[in-house]
Amino acid sequence: MEDSDKAKLKAFGDRVRELRLQMTPPLSQEKLALVSGLARSYLGDIERGNRNIAILNIHRLAEALKIEPARLLEPPTQKSGE
């Protein structure tokens, strides 16, 4: 996998984490996994940039986060580790 692809997956994962933590109250990975129907380990891999997520799973995450799917594709507002 090319470095630019890895960077895109990492940015997407950072955005998922950011939106998950912005919820009121913030959602744990476990809670988001439960609500979205995705495995917690799969969600963790997404947030670390280790998974290339399918379109249907983007929609599942968006529904669980109560946002439009396109919001998941916006760049994170903070860099990882901030």
ChimeraX commands (.cxc) that place a marker at each C-alpha (Angstrom):
marker #1 position 0.00,0.00,0.00 radius 0.5
marker #1 position 1.29,3.44,-0.91 radius 0.5
marker #1 position 2.11,5.98,1.77 radius 0.5
marker #1 position -0.58,8.34,0.43 radius 0.5
marker #1 position -3.18,5.58,0.81 radius 0.5
marker #1 position -2.02,4.89,4.37 radius 0.5
marker #1 position -2.31,8.61,5.16 radius 0.5
marker #1 position -5.88,8.67,3.83 radius 0.5
marker #1 position -6.88,5.67,5.95 radius 0.5
marker #1 position -5.27,7.26,9.01 radius 0.5
marker #1 position -7.07,10.57,8.39 radius 0.5
marker #1 position -10.39,8.74,8.04 radius 0.5
marker #1 position -9.75,6.86,11.28 radius 0.5
marker #1 position -8.85,10.08,13.05 radius 0.5
marker #1 position -12.12,11.60,11.82 radius 0.5
marker #1 position -14.16,8.65,13.09 radius 0.5
marker #1 position -12.49,8.94,16.51 radius 0.5
marker #1 position -13.01,12.70,16.57 radius 0.5
marker #1 position -16.73,12.43,15.77 radius 0.5
marker #1 position -17.19,9.57,18.24 radius 0.5
marker #1 position -15.66,11.64,21.03 radius 0.5
marker #1 position -17.68,14.75,20.09 radius 0.5
marker #1 position -20.95,12.95,20.82 radius 0.5
marker #1 position -22.80,13.97,23.99 radius 0.5
marker #1 position -21.92,11.97,25.93 radius 0.5
marker #1 position -18.81,10.78,24.09 radius 0.5
marker #1 position -19.12,7.22,22.81 radius 0.5
marker #1 position -16.62,4.51,23.61 radius 0.5
marker #1 position -15.44,2.30,20.77 radius 0.5
marker #1 position -17.45,-0.50,22.34 radius 0.5
marker #1 position -20.67,1.55,22.39 radius 0.5
marker #1 position -20.21,2.77,18.81 radius 0.5
marker #1 position -19.53,-0.80,17.72 radius 0.5
marker #1 position -22.71,-1.98,19.44 radius 0.5
marker #1 position -24.89,0.77,17.95 radius 0.5
marker #1 position -23.41,0.42,14.45 radius 0.5
marker #1 position -23.37,-3.38,14.39 radius 0.5
marker #1 position -19.63,-3.46,13.70 radius 0.5
marker #1 position -17.08,-5.41,15.74 radius 0.5
marker #1 position -15.13,-3.33,18.27 radius 0.5
marker #1 position -11.84,-4.72,16.97 radius 0.5
marker #1 position -12.82,-3.71,13.41 radius 0.5
marker #1 position -13.68,-0.20,14.62 radius 0.5
marker #1 position -10.34,0.01,16.44 radius 0.5
marker #1 position -8.53,-0.99,13.25 radius 0.5
marker #1 position -10.43,1.71,11.34 radius 0.5
marker #1 position -9.48,4.37,13.90 radius 0.5
marker #1 position -5.82,3.32,13.70 radius 0.5
marker #1 position -5.90,3.50,9.90 radius 0.5
marker #1 position -5.39,-0.24,9.49 radius 0.5
marker #1 position -8.63,-0.98,7.61 radius 0.5
marker #1 position -10.06,0.11,4.29 radius 0.5
marker #1 position -13.72,0.49,5.22 radius 0.5
marker #1 position -16.59,-0.50,2.92 radius 0.5
marker #1 position -19.24,2.00,1.83 radius 0.5
marker #1 position -21.98,0.13,3.70 radius 0.5
marker #1 position -19.96,0.34,6.90 radius 0.5
marker #1 position -19.47,4.09,6.39 radius 0.5
marker #1 position -23.25,4.38,6.29 radius 0.5
marker #1 position -23.60,2.24,9.43 radius 0.5
marker #1 position -21.14,4.45,11.30 radius 0.5
marker #1 position -22.86,7.61,10.08 radius 0.5
marker #1 position -26.25,6.33,11.26 radius 0.5
marker #1 position -24.80,5.42,14.66 radius 0.5
marker #1 position -23.18,8.87,14.96 radius 0.5
marker #1 position -26.39,10.56,13.70 radius 0.5
marker #1 position -24.59,12.38,10.91 radius 0.5
marker #1 position -24.57,12.39,7.12 radius 0.5
marker #1 position -22.03,9.90,5.68 radius 0.5
marker #1 position -20.20,12.74,3.88 radius 0.5
marker #1 position -19.16,14.19,7.25 radius 0.5
marker #1 position -16.99,11.13,7.83 radius 0.5
marker #1 position -15.00,12.03,4.72 radius 0.5
marker #1 position -14.14,15.54,5.92 radius 0.5
marker #1 position -10.59,15.94,7.21 radius 0.5
marker #1 position -10.19,15.69,10.98 radius 0.5
marker #1 position -10.03,19.08,12.68 radius 0.5
marker #1 position -7.15,17.95,14.89 radius 0.5
marker #1 position -4.12,15.92,13.97 radius 0.5
marker #1 position -3.69,12.54,15.61 radius 0.5
marker #1 position -2.14,12.80,19.05 radius 0.5
marker #1 position -3.26,16.37,19.77 radius 0.5
marker link #1:1,2 radius 0.2
marker link #1:2,3 radius 0.2
marker link #1:3,4 radius 0.2
marker link #1:4,5 radius 0.2
marker link #1:5,6 radius 0.2
marker link #1:6,7 radius 0.2
marker link #1:7,8 radius 0.2
marker link #1:8,9 radius 0.2
marker link #1:9,10 radius 0.2
marker link #1:10,11 radius 0.2
marker link #1:11,12 radius 0.2
marker link #1:12,13 radius 0.2
marker link #1:13,14 radius 0.2
marker link #1:14,15 radius 0.2
marker link #1:15,16 radius 0.2
marker link #1:16,17 radius 0.2
marker link #1:17,18 radius 0.2
marker link #1:18,19 radius 0.2
marker link #1:19,20 radius 0.2
marker link #1:20,21 radius 0.2
marker link #1:21,22 radius 0.2
marker link #1:22,23 radius 0.2
marker link #1:23,24 radius 0.2
marker link #1:24,25 radius 0.2
marker link #1:25,26 radius 0.2
marker link #1:26,27 radius 0.2
marker link #1:27,28 radius 0.2
marker link #1:28,29 radius 0.2
marker link #1:29,30 radius 0.2
marker link #1:30,31 radius 0.2
marker link #1:31,32 radius 0.2
marker link #1:32,33 radius 0.2
marker link #1:33,34 radius 0.2
marker link #1:34,35 radius 0.2
marker link #1:35,36 radius 0.2
marker link #1:36,37 radius 0.2
marker link #1:37,38 radius 0.2
marker link #1:38,39 radius 0.2
marker link #1:39,40 radius 0.2
marker link #1:40,41 radius 0.2
marker link #1:41,42 radius 0.2
marker link #1:42,43 radius 0.2
marker link #1:43,44 radius 0.2
marker link #1:44,45 radius 0.2
marker link #1:45,46 radius 0.2
marker link #1:46,47 radius 0.2
marker link #1:47,48 radius 0.2
marker link #1:48,49 radius 0.2
marker link #1:49,50 radius 0.2
marker link #1:50,51 radius 0.2
marker link #1:51,52 radius 0.2
marker link #1:52,53 radius 0.2
marker link #1:53,54 radius 0.2
marker link #1:54,55 radius 0.2
marker link #1:55,56 radius 0.2
marker link #1:56,57 radius 0.2
marker link #1:57,58 radius 0.2
marker link #1:58,59 radius 0.2
marker link #1:59,60 radius 0.2
marker link #1:60,61 radius 0.2
marker link #1:61,62 radius 0.2
marker link #1:62,63 radius 0.2
marker link #1:63,64 radius 0.2
marker link #1:64,65 radius 0.2
marker link #1:65,66 radius 0.2
marker link #1:66,67 radius 0.2
marker link #1:67,68 radius 0.2
marker link #1:68,69 radius 0.2
marker link #1:69,70 radius 0.2
marker link #1:70,71 radius 0.2
marker link #1:71,72 radius 0.2
marker link #1:72,73 radius 0.2
marker link #1:73,74 radius 0.2
marker link #1:74,75 radius 0.2
marker link #1:75,76 radius 0.2
marker link #1:76,77 radius 0.2
marker link #1:77,78 radius 0.2
marker link #1:78,79 radius 0.2
marker link #1:79,80 radius 0.2
marker link #1:80,81 radius 0.2
marker link #1:81,82 radius 0.2
view
